[in-house]
Amino acid sequence: MVYISRQEHFNAAHKLYNPQWSDERNREVFGPCANANWHGHNYDLVVTVKGKPDPETGFVIDLKQLSTVIRTHVVDQVDHKNLNLDVPFMHGQLASTENLVMAFWKILQPEIERISPARLHSIKLFETPRNFVEYFGE
């Protein structure tokens, strides 16, 4: 099995805020991330697929096609947007990195299967250089 990854980048704003809690409880749990005026991140997204190289191309997946799928179905939907307000697939849920990466999986898995026999292995989403989430679809 060969694993191949593509990295993309986007910028987005969000707020961590549970509307069922008081402002005080939100500040206690989420700290400055509950700021009423939002805050932003420079996200790095790493999508890893796995498979066997095609005998004719030597590719597990055409990285140009993978990049196009990621950009079209994810990056273009979230780049320079407010994740809480502007992104339909995030409506009704907290805009945490954990929830975001799981939403990306639901979007990307069928698109990758449409273009390649390779399978989505993992999605890693860096919110900051030190904080990231990795999801394996489980």
Biotite code that builds the C-alpha atoms (Angstrom):
import biotite.structure as struc

atoms = struc.array([
    struc.Atom([0.000, 0.000, 0.000], chain_id="A", res_id=1, res_name="MET", atom_name="CA", element="C"),
    struc.Atom([1.316, 3.443, -0.960], chain_id="A", res_id=2, res_name="VAL", atom_name="CA", element="C"),
    struc.Atom([0.200, 6.632, 0.804], chain_id="A", res_id=3, res_name="TYR", atom_name="CA", element="C"),
    struc.Atom([0.311, 9.957, -1.011], chain_id="A", res_id=4, res_name="ILE", atom_name="CA", element="C"),
    struc.Atom([-0.618, 13.373, 0.353], chain_id="A", res_id=5, res_name="SER", atom_name="CA", element="C"),
    struc.Atom([-1.591, 16.750, -1.022], chain_id="A", res_id=6, res_name="ARG", atom_name="CA", element="C"),
    struc.Atom([-1.378, 19.930, 1.053], chain_id="A", res_id=7, res_name="GLN", atom_name="CA", element="C"),
    struc.Atom([-3.621, 22.948, 0.502], chain_id="A", res_id=8, res_name="GLU", atom_name="CA", element="C"),
    struc.Atom([-4.045, 26.203, 2.415], chain_id="A", res_id=9, res_name="HIS", atom_name="CA", element="C"),
    struc.Atom([-6.952, 28.465, 3.313], chain_id="A", res_id=10, res_name="PHE", atom_name="CA", element="C"),
    struc.Atom([-7.818, 31.309, 5.677], chain_id="A", res_id=11, res_name="ASN", atom_name="CA", element="C"),
    struc.Atom([-11.050, 31.464, 7.632], chain_id="A", res_id=12, res_name="ALA", atom_name="CA", element="C"),
    struc.Atom([-12.665, 33.082, 10.649], chain_id="A", res_id=13, res_name="ALA", atom_name="CA", element="C"),
    struc.Atom([-14.759, 31.406, 13.283], chain_id="A", res_id=14, res_name="HIS", atom_name="CA", element="C"),
    struc.Atom([-15.965, 31.588, 16.843], chain_id="A", res_id=15, res_name="LYS", atom_name="CA", element="C"),
    struc.Atom([-16.242, 28.752, 19.325], chain_id="A", res_id=16, res_name="LEU", atom_name="CA", element="C"),
    struc.Atom([-19.508, 29.420, 21.095], chain_id="A", res_id=17, res_name="TYR", atom_name="CA", element="C"),
    struc.Atom([-22.220, 27.114, 22.355], chain_id="A", res_id=18, res_name="ASN", atom_name="CA", element="C"),
    struc.Atom([-25.526, 29.024, 22.145], chain_id="A", res_id=19, res_name="PRO", atom_name="CA", element="C"),
    struc.Atom([-27.013, 26.843, 24.895], chain_id="A", res_id=20, res_name="GLN", atom_name="CA", element="C"),
    struc.Atom([-24.457, 28.179, 27.382], chain_id="A", res_id=21, res_name="TRP", atom_name="CA", element="C"),
    struc.Atom([-24.113, 31.577, 29.038], chain_id="A", res_id=22, res_name="SER", atom_name="CA", element="C"),
    struc.Atom([-21.489, 34.036, 27.811], chain_id="A", res_id=23, res_name="ASP", atom_name="CA", element="C"),
    struc.Atom([-19.587, 33.360, 31.025], chain_id="A", res_id=24, res_name="GLU", atom_name="CA", element="C"),
    struc.Atom([-19.542, 29.588, 30.451], chain_id="A", res_id=25, res_name="ARG", atom_name="CA", element="C"),
    struc.Atom([-18.446, 30.068, 26.824], chain_id="A", res_id=26, res_name="ASN", atom_name="CA", element="C"),
    struc.Atom([-15.575, 32.325, 27.923], chain_id="A", res_id=27, res_name="ARG", atom_name="CA", element="C"),
    struc.Atom([-14.626, 29.817, 30.630], chain_id="A", res_id=28, res_name="GLU", atom_name="CA", element="C"),
    struc.Atom([-14.473, 26.879, 28.197], chain_id="A", res_id=29, res_name="VAL", atom_name="CA", element="C"),
    struc.Atom([-13.352, 28.519, 24.946], chain_id="A", res_id=30, res_name="PHE", atom_name="CA", element="C"),
    struc.Atom([-11.410, 31.535, 26.244], chain_id="A", res_id=31, res_name="GLY", atom_name="CA", element="C"),
    struc.Atom([-10.537, 34.093, 23.564], chain_id="A", res_id=32, res_name="PRO", atom_name="CA", element="C"),
    struc.Atom([-11.898, 31.724, 20.894], chain_id="A", res_id=33, res_name="CYS", atom_name="CA", element="C"),
    struc.Atom([-15.392, 32.733, 22.068], chain_id="A", res_id=34, res_name="ALA", atom_name="CA", element="C"),
    struc.Atom([-14.692, 36.373, 21.136], chain_id="A", res_id=35, res_name="ASN", atom_name="CA", element="C"),
    struc.Atom([-17.924, 37.999, 19.943], chain_id="A", res_id=36, res_name="ALA", atom_name="CA", element="C"),
    struc.Atom([-15.968, 39.617, 17.102], chain_id="A", res_id=37, res_name="ASN", atom_name="CA", element="C"),
    struc.Atom([-14.592, 36.292, 15.789], chain_id="A", res_id=38, res_name="TRP", atom_name="CA", element="C"),
    struc.Atom([-10.970, 35.352, 15.155], chain_id="A", res_id=39, res_name="HIS", atom_name="CA", element="C"),
    struc.Atom([-9.134, 33.833, 12.211], chain_id="A", res_id=40, res_name="GLY", atom_name="CA", element="C"),
    struc.Atom([-6.653, 31.146, 11.299], chain_id="A", res_id=41, res_name="HIS", atom_name="CA", element="C"),
    struc.Atom([-4.316, 30.320, 8.445], chain_id="A", res_id=42, res_name="ASN", atom_name="CA", element="C"),
    struc.Atom([-5.238, 26.659, 7.995], chain_id="A", res_id=43, res_name="TYR", atom_name="CA", element="C"),
    struc.Atom([-3.124, 23.993, 6.326], chain_id="A", res_id=44, res_name="ASP", atom_name="CA", element="C"),
    struc.Atom([-5.007, 20.968, 5.046], chain_id="A", res_id=45, res_name="LEU", atom_name="CA", element="C"),
    struc.Atom([-3.251, 17.670, 4.258], chain_id="A", res_id=46, res_name="VAL", atom_name="CA", element="C"),
    struc.Atom([-5.273, 14.999, 2.471], chain_id="A", res_id=47, res_name="VAL", atom_name="CA", element="C"),
    struc.Atom([-3.738, 11.517, 2.287], chain_id="A", res_id=48, res_name="THR", atom_name="CA", element="C"),
    struc.Atom([-5.007, 8.768, 0.013], chain_id="A", res_id=49, res_name="VAL", atom_name="CA", element="C"),
    struc.Atom([-3.835, 5.186, -0.240], chain_id="A", res_id=50, res_name="LYS", atom_name="CA", element="C"),
    struc.Atom([-3.712, 2.588, -2.956], chain_id="A", res_id=51, res_name="GLY", atom_name="CA", element="C"),
    struc.Atom([-1.549, 0.660, -5.339], chain_id="A", res_id=52, res_name="LYS", atom_name="CA", element="C"),
    struc.Atom([0.230, 2.485, -8.142], chain_id="A", res_id=53, res_name="PRO", atom_name="CA", element="C"),
    struc.Atom([-1.442, 2.142, -11.526], chain_id="A", res_id=54, res_name="ASP", atom_name="CA", element="C"),
    struc.Atom([0.807, -0.026, -13.735], chain_id="A", res_id=55, res_name="PRO", atom_name="CA", element="C"),
    struc.Atom([0.408, 2.368, -16.686], chain_id="A", res_id=56, res_name="GLU", atom_name="CA", element="C"),
    struc.Atom([1.085, 5.665, -14.870], chain_id="A", res_id=57, res_name="THR", atom_name="CA", element="C"),
    struc.Atom([2.864, 4.643, -11.693], chain_id="A", res_id=58, res_name="GLY", atom_name="CA", element="C"),
    struc.Atom([0.421, 6.911, -9.812], chain_id="A", res_id=59, res_name="PHE", atom_name="CA", element="C"),
    struc.Atom([-1.761, 6.024, -6.840], chain_id="A", res_id=60, res_name="VAL", atom_name="CA", element="C"),
    struc.Atom([-3.791, 9.091, -7.841], chain_id="A", res_id=61, res_name="ILE", atom_name="CA", element="C"),
    struc.Atom([-3.237, 11.974, -10.227], chain_id="A", res_id=62, res_name="ASP", atom_name="CA", element="C"),
    struc.Atom([-2.203, 14.759, -7.833], chain_id="A", res_id=63, res_name="LEU", atom_name="CA", element="C"),
    struc.Atom([-3.516, 17.442, -10.190], chain_id="A", res_id=64, res_name="LYS", atom_name="CA", element="C"),
    struc.Atom([-6.956, 15.844, -10.025], chain_id="A", res_id=65, res_name="GLN", atom_name="CA", element="C"),
    struc.Atom([-6.738, 15.434, -6.249], chain_id="A", res_id=66, res_name="LEU", atom_name="CA", element="C"),
    struc.Atom([-5.758, 19.088, -5.861], chain_id="A", res_id=67, res_name="SER", atom_name="CA", element="C"),
    struc.Atom([-8.673, 20.169, -8.050], chain_id="A", res_id=68, res_name="THR", atom_name="CA", element="C"),
    struc.Atom([-11.116, 18.096, -5.986], chain_id="A", res_id=69, res_name="VAL", atom_name="CA", element="C"),
    struc.Atom([-9.799, 19.522, -2.703], chain_id="A", res_id=70, res_name="ILE", atom_name="CA", element="C"),
    struc.Atom([-9.843, 23.101, -3.969], chain_id="A", res_id=71, res_name="ARG", atom_name="CA", element="C"),
    struc.Atom([-13.257, 22.880, -5.645], chain_id="A", res_id=72, res_name="THR", atom_name="CA", element="C"),
    struc.Atom([-15.148, 21.014, -2.947], chain_id="A", res_id=73, res_name="HIS", atom_name="CA", element="C"),
    struc.Atom([-13.446, 22.267, 0.216], chain_id="A", res_id=74, res_name="VAL", atom_name="CA", element="C"),
    struc.Atom([-11.010, 25.168, -0.095], chain_id="A", res_id=75, res_name="VAL", atom_name="CA", element="C"),
    struc.Atom([-13.198, 27.304, -2.359], chain_id="A", res_id=76, res_name="ASP", atom_name="CA", element="C"),
    struc.Atom([-16.083, 26.764, 0.076], chain_id="A", res_id=77, res_name="GLN", atom_name="CA", element="C"),
    struc.Atom([-14.202, 27.940, 3.190], chain_id="A", res_id=78, res_name="VAL", atom_name="CA", element="C"),
    struc.Atom([-11.379, 30.249, 2.070], chain_id="A", res_id=79, res_name="ASP", atom_name="CA", element="C"),
    struc.Atom([-11.771, 33.790, 3.424], chain_id="A", res_id=80, res_name="HIS", atom_name="CA", element="C"),
    struc.Atom([-15.159, 32.881, 4.897], chain_id="A", res_id=81, res_name="LYS", atom_name="CA", element="C"),
    struc.Atom([-16.682, 32.903, 8.343], chain_id="A", res_id=82, res_name="ASN", atom_name="CA", element="C"),
    struc.Atom([-17.094, 29.205, 9.151], chain_id="A", res_id=83, res_name="LEU", atom_name="CA", element="C"),
    struc.Atom([-20.027, 29.893, 11.476], chain_id="A", res_id=84, res_name="ASN", atom_name="CA", element="C"),
    struc.Atom([-21.991, 32.085, 9.060], chain_id="A", res_id=85, res_name="LEU", atom_name="CA", element="C"),
    struc.Atom([-20.873, 31.545, 5.471], chain_id="A", res_id=86, res_name="ASP", atom_name="CA", element="C"),
    struc.Atom([-20.336, 27.790, 5.155], chain_id="A", res_id=87, res_name="VAL", atom_name="CA", element="C"),
    struc.Atom([-23.582, 25.822, 4.732], chain_id="A", res_id=88, res_name="PRO", atom_name="CA", element="C"),
    struc.Atom([-22.093, 22.447, 5.684], chain_id="A", res_id=89, res_name="PHE", atom_name="CA", element="C"),
    struc.Atom([-21.054, 23.879, 9.075], chain_id="A", res_id=90, res_name="MET", atom_name="CA", element="C"),
    struc.Atom([-24.461, 25.329, 9.981], chain_id="A", res_id=91, res_name="HIS", atom_name="CA", element="C"),
    struc.Atom([-25.870, 23.964, 13.202], chain_id="A", res_id=92, res_name="GLY", atom_name="CA", element="C"),
    struc.Atom([-22.580, 22.743, 14.648], chain_id="A", res_id=93, res_name="GLN", atom_name="CA", element="C"),
    struc.Atom([-19.683, 24.234, 16.556], chain_id="A", res_id=94, res_name="LEU", atom_name="CA", element="C"),
    struc.Atom([-16.966, 25.389, 14.160], chain_id="A", res_id=95, res_name="ALA", atom_name="CA", element="C"),
    struc.Atom([-14.200, 23.438, 15.897], chain_id="A", res_id=96, res_name="SER", atom_name="CA", element="C"),
    struc.Atom([-11.311, 22.010, 13.930], chain_id="A", res_id=97, res_name="THR", atom_name="CA", element="C"),
    struc.Atom([-12.556, 18.528, 14.889], chain_id="A", res_id=98, res_name="GLU", atom_name="CA", element="C"),
    struc.Atom([-16.008, 19.142, 13.376], chain_id="A", res_id=99, res_name="ASN", atom_name="CA", element="C"),
    struc.Atom([-14.498, 20.833, 10.345], chain_id="A", res_id=100, res_name="LEU", atom_name="CA", element="C"),
    struc.Atom([-12.187, 17.915, 9.502], chain_id="A", res_id=101, res_name="VAL", atom_name="CA", element="C"),
    struc.Atom([-15.072, 15.430, 9.810], chain_id="A", res_id=102, res_name="MET", atom_name="CA", element="C"),
    struc.Atom([-17.182, 17.566, 7.462], chain_id="A", res_id=103, res_name="ALA", atom_name="CA", element="C"),
    struc.Atom([-14.297, 17.660, 4.980], chain_id="A", res_id=104, res_name="PHE", atom_name="CA", element="C"),
    struc.Atom([-14.133, 13.851, 5.059], chain_id="A", res_id=105, res_name="TRP", atom_name="CA", element="C"),
    struc.Atom([-17.833, 13.533, 4.178], chain_id="A", res_id=106, res_name="LYS", atom_name="CA", element="C"),
    struc.Atom([-17.305, 15.862, 1.227], chain_id="A", res_id=107, res_name="ILE", atom_name="CA", element="C"),
    struc.Atom([-14.009, 14.477, -0.076], chain_id="A", res_id=108, res_name="LEU", atom_name="CA", element="C"),
    struc.Atom([-14.492, 10.725, 0.287], chain_id="A", res_id=109, res_name="GLN", atom_name="CA", element="C"),
    struc.Atom([-17.081, 10.331, -2.502], chain_id="A", res_id=110, res_name="PRO", atom_name="CA", element="C"),
    struc.Atom([-15.273, 12.820, -4.757], chain_id="A", res_id=111, res_name="GLU", atom_name="CA", element="C"),
    struc.Atom([-11.990, 10.922, -4.465], chain_id="A", res_id=112, res_name="ILE", atom_name="CA", element="C"),
    struc.Atom([-13.742, 7.615, -5.149], chain_id="A", res_id=113, res_name="GLU", atom_name="CA", element="C"),
    struc.Atom([-15.268, 9.213, -8.260], chain_id="A", res_id=114, res_name="ARG", atom_name="CA", element="C"),
    struc.Atom([-11.859, 10.067, -9.784], chain_id="A", res_id=115, res_name="ILE", atom_name="CA", element="C"),
    struc.Atom([-9.659, 7.190, -8.627], chain_id="A", res_id=116, res_name="SER", atom_name="CA", element="C"),
    struc.Atom([-9.545, 3.670, -7.217], chain_id="A", res_id=117, res_name="PRO", atom_name="CA", element="C"),
    struc.Atom([-7.435, 5.163, -4.377], chain_id="A", res_id=118, res_name="ALA", atom_name="CA", element="C"),
    struc.Atom([-9.145, 5.503, -1.002], chain_id="A", res_id=119, res_name="ARG", atom_name="CA", element="C"),
    struc.Atom([-9.121, 8.405, 1.414], chain_id="A", res_id=120, res_name="LEU", atom_name="CA", element="C"),
    struc.Atom([-6.816, 7.466, 4.300], chain_id="A", res_id=121, res_name="HIS", atom_name="CA", element="C"),
    struc.Atom([-6.629, 10.571, 6.480], chain_id="A", res_id=122, res_name="SER", atom_name="CA", element="C"),
    struc.Atom([-7.187, 14.284, 6.656], chain_id="A", res_id=123, res_name="ILE", atom_name="CA", element="C"),
    struc.Atom([-4.919, 16.433, 8.787], chain_id="A", res_id=124, res_name="LYS", atom_name="CA", element="C"),
    struc.Atom([-6.001, 20.012, 9.459], chain_id="A", res_id=125, res_name="LEU", atom_name="CA", element="C"),
    struc.Atom([-3.577, 22.469, 11.050], chain_id="A", res_id=126, res_name="PHE", atom_name="CA", element="C"),
    struc.Atom([-5.298, 25.347, 12.808], chain_id="A", res_id=127, res_name="GLU", atom_name="CA", element="C"),
    struc.Atom([-1.938, 26.706, 13.961], chain_id="A", res_id=128, res_name="THR", atom_name="CA", element="C"),
    struc.Atom([1.598, 25.387, 13.513], chain_id="A", res_id=129, res_name="PRO", atom_name="CA", element="C"),
    struc.Atom([1.221, 23.654, 16.898], chain_id="A", res_id=130, res_name="ARG", atom_name="CA", element="C"),
    struc.Atom([-2.444, 22.612, 16.891], chain_id="A", res_id=131, res_name="ASN", atom_name="CA", element="C"),
    struc.Atom([-3.879, 20.153, 14.415], chain_id="A", res_id=132, res_name="PHE", atom_name="CA", element="C"),
    struc.Atom([-6.477, 17.428, 14.098], chain_id="A", res_id=133, res_name="VAL", atom_name="CA", element="C"),
    struc.Atom([-6.041, 14.190, 12.158], chain_id="A", res_id=134, res_name="GLU", atom_name="CA", element="C"),
    struc.Atom([-9.084, 12.154, 11.128], chain_id="A", res_id=135, res_name="TYR", atom_name="CA", element="C"),
    struc.Atom([-9.234, 8.659, 9.647], chain_id="A", res_id=136, res_name="PHE", atom_name="CA", element="C"),
    struc.Atom([-12.974, 8.479, 8.954], chain_id="A", res_id=137, res_name="GLY", atom_name="CA", element="C"),
    struc.Atom([-13.760, 6.360, 11.995], chain_id="A", res_id=138, res_name="GLU", atom_name="CA", element="C"),
])
